[in-house]
């Protein structure tokens, strides 16, 4: 699975569109950026690489960070915690199950958060009734992903379209329903095919076709807004 996490199959534009970020956000998270004469280091890479492609592991981690994008606190402040978690869990700490699904992992994340003074709106785990639990944003991420051997193997890019999945081993990692890319289904519909004709052609239900079309509308409008 490590080789799968390292598979470079996305552009920065793909990441922005598919996880609902403002244009250019994923490049800043992965390559860093300059503002007012100061350079801000990458959040999801150890150092800027100049790479034009984004790996599956980086896409997964951007998907988690996207859950925090509406918060008032900059995700740049997550970087020290991610650096320490990287030492414990490897190159893609947020793409692994251990930090969030088992008791030992959550406790380690809690200790790391406390060590770097991570502000509460950005905390990955929180203490409720004396137990270390996933924060709401992390729970939403957990509900959207499926793990294979302890790392994220697939995820739903949008909770409003649960049939739509992204899998780096299929359809080049692009959103799909049962191995049929959503953009292909939406293009057939725009070309004049009926929902019933498309469903029959690809052995899908009309509800699945509707969901593919809905996802493409979402990805092309408010997800990039």
Secondary structure as the mmCIF struct_conf table of DSSP 4:
data_model
#
loop_
_struct_conf.conf_type_id
_struct_conf.id
_struct_conf.beg_label_comp_id
_struct_conf.beg_label_asym_id
_struct_conf.beg_label_seq_id
_struct_conf.end_label_comp_id
_struct_conf.end_label_asym_id
_struct_conf.end_label_seq_id
HELX_RH_AL_P HELX_RH_AL_P1 UNK A 2 UNK A 5
TURN_TY1_P TURN_TY1_P1 UNK A 6 UNK A 6
STRN STRN1 UNK A 8 UNK A 10
HELX_RH_AL_P HELX_RH_AL_P2 UNK A 12 UNK A 19
TURN_TY1_P TURN_TY1_P2 UNK A 20 UNK A 20
TURN_TY1_P TURN_TY1_P3 UNK A 23 UNK A 24
HELX_RH_AL_P HELX_RH_AL_P3 UNK A 25 UNK A 31
STRN STRN2 UNK A 33 UNK A 35
TURN_TY1_P TURN_TY1_P4 UNK A 36 UNK A 37
STRN STRN3 UNK A 38 UNK A 40
BEND BEND1 UNK A 43 UNK A 47
BEND BEND2 UNK A 52 UNK A 52
STRN STRN4 UNK A 54 UNK A 55
HELX_RH_AL_P HELX_RH_AL_P4 UNK A 56 UNK A 66
TURN_TY1_P TURN_TY1_P5 UNK A 67 UNK A 70
BEND BEND3 UNK A 71 UNK A 73
HELX_RH_3T_P HELX_RH_3T_P1 UNK A 75 UNK A 78
HELX_RH_AL_P HELX_RH_AL_P5 UNK A 79 UNK A 89
TURN_TY1_P TURN_TY1_P6 UNK A 91 UNK A 92
HELX_RH_3T_P HELX_RH_3T_P2 UNK A 93 UNK A 95
STRN STRN5 UNK A 96 UNK A 96
BEND BEND4 UNK A 97 UNK A 97
HELX_RH_AL_P HELX_RH_AL_P6 UNK A 98 UNK A 101
BEND BEND5 UNK A 102 UNK A 102
HELX_RH_AL_P HELX_RH_AL_P7 UNK A 103 UNK A 116
TURN_TY1_P TURN_TY1_P7 UNK A 117 UNK A 117
HELX_RH_3T_P HELX_RH_3T_P3 UNK A 120 UNK A 122
BEND BEND6 UNK A 124 UNK A 124
STRN STRN6 UNK A 125 UNK A 128
TURN_TY1_P TURN_TY1_P8 UNK A 129 UNK A 130
STRN STRN7 UNK A 131 UNK A 134
HELX_RH_AL_P HELX_RH_AL_P8 UNK A 136 UNK A 144
STRN STRN8 UNK A 145 UNK A 148
TURN_TY1_P TURN_TY1_P9 UNK A 149 UNK A 150
STRN STRN9 UNK A 151 UNK A 155
BEND BEND7 UNK A 157 UNK A 157
TURN_TY1_P TURN_TY1_P10 UNK A 159 UNK A 160
TURN_TY1_P TURN_TY1_P11 UNK A 162 UNK A 163
STRN STRN10 UNK A 165 UNK A 165
STRN STRN11 UNK A 166 UNK A 167
TURN_TY1_P TURN_TY1_P12 UNK A 168 UNK A 169
BEND BEND8 UNK A 170 UNK A 170
HELX_RH_3T_P HELX_RH_3T_P4 UNK A 171 UNK A 173
STRN STRN12 UNK A 176 UNK A 177
TURN_TY1_P TURN_TY1_P13 UNK A 178 UNK A 179
STRN STRN13 UNK A 180 UNK A 181
HELX_RH_AL_P HELX_RH_AL_P9 UNK A 182 UNK A 190
TURN_TY1_P TURN_TY1_P14 UNK A 191 UNK A 192
HELX_RH_AL_P HELX_RH_AL_P10 UNK A 195 UNK A 202
TURN_TY1_P TURN_TY1_P15 UNK A 203 UNK A 203
HELX_RH_AL_P HELX_RH_AL_P11 UNK A 206 UNK A 220
TURN_TY1_P TURN_TY1_P16 UNK A 221 UNK A 224
#
